Amino acid sequence: MNSDWLSNLSCDTEKTDELVKLLDAAVILLEGGNDNDLKILDMSHDDLMEFIKERGGEKSRNNSESQESRPQIENANEKENTEKKAAEKPAEKAAKKKHRDTYSSGSDSDSSSSGSSSESEDEANQAVAAEEKETKKDDEPEVASEAEAKVNGKTSADKDSEDKPSEEVKEETIKKEENSESTPNTSEVAVDKPRPFHMTLSIFLRNLAPGITKQEVEAMCKKYPGFKRVALQDPQADRRYMRRGWVTFDRSVNIKDICWNLNNIRLRDCEMGAIVNRDIKQRVRPVNGIVNHKNLVRQDIKIAAKIIQNLDNKWSIWDNSHEDKKKTVKKEEPPHTFGLQSKNPVLKNITDYLVDEGSFEEDELLGETKEEKKDGDEVTIERDEELLKVLDKMILYLRIVHSIDYYSGIEYPNEDEMPHRCGIMHARSEPPSTNQITNSGLTDYMNAFEQKIKQFTEEKGKLDDAEVTKLGRKDPQAEVEKFITANTQELAKDKWLCPLSGP
């Protein structure tokens, strides 16, 4: 409200581009964007599409570079492990040889001292033969490696000289990854560039069984890159309680490939019928230009203020703290007025525009009387820019904060989960000619619109326990006990019969 976004903005079809830009800016901020990301709204459509393609190419390049660096690190780790094994083999050989010598000497001394020399010698010979087999197995890989080196024209010294830089290669690859995160050529540049949060691609799921949950659809779609969110419709009785769904992805993905893959998947034996969802063609749509008349504008200000106050109270927006609530509950509630009990800046000084003004005393003193217009008289559309500026702020507040399109009288439920947040909005068209509007036409339009928007103006209060009891609320536990006693028969001790289940 304090920025320059609303200074020259009005809810007219002539300002379609500015309205779309404002809605996109709201989406970017809702997605976690900042002022730098808002710069993308100044790009033309062609430049924006080229920027998205470049951004998608950078993502694929970064993924390929990370995949290429992984084999280098794995090769370096394998070389390091082979070097460690080669260094450990001489020590193992020396230990085995020492163990064999001590065992053979001990067996000789035992055979000379004891009478059963032949048995001890056989055991010693068997142990020595087993150890020699193990040493031969350990020596075979070294001999094979030396033979391969000779065939390739390389000696063991050359091989050692080649193995030494493996650690350096590993360090270099790790340094490259660290530098890639810190250098301005990769991630920092991507952060500095504006991010197109408001540009998305989506897939429409035509058929979803009632038992399929949102978590199951999310788990299925998270496997694909660029996944953002899932929106599911409530089960429809006229469609055999089947549901519809929308899956939103980033703009840089290949949405047709993902749609093809989803068509080949059956979720709980249900064909989802995936279809690529198109972008909204006309985001700002016109309404009857009769709403430009100042009498209708003043009535719209009253209705919009009532709706804002009700919804702000419902969701505790611009409300006092919890301690202030306790204090206000004890005191007597003040009379219900427009804007006076709200801290919403949109409703500030709203009563200045809700009261009609006229020089009735002067007309009475001068003896002038204004004839009241009849129903069949033509009406000239009078446009009051000051009143329209106040109303436009309220209309935009309802559209962005509460997802209510005022002029169409529609609330968009679950808009945060849909592919296009703040997608559609209705605005005023040009005023019609005077010979088409009569006074009765104005009153009929006012009455019809009041009935249409009545669901938002009526404040739905909550009933206390005493009132609910008077209306016939029953205690669940007491009703359960009554049902059990009425439908059970005691045949014996701890033995009961339920007549409802049969004899």
Summary of the structure (lengths in Angstrom):
residues: 503
radius of gyration: 40.7
end to end distance: 74.3
largest distance: 152.9
contacts: 1224
relative contact order: 0.10
helix: 58%
strand: 11%
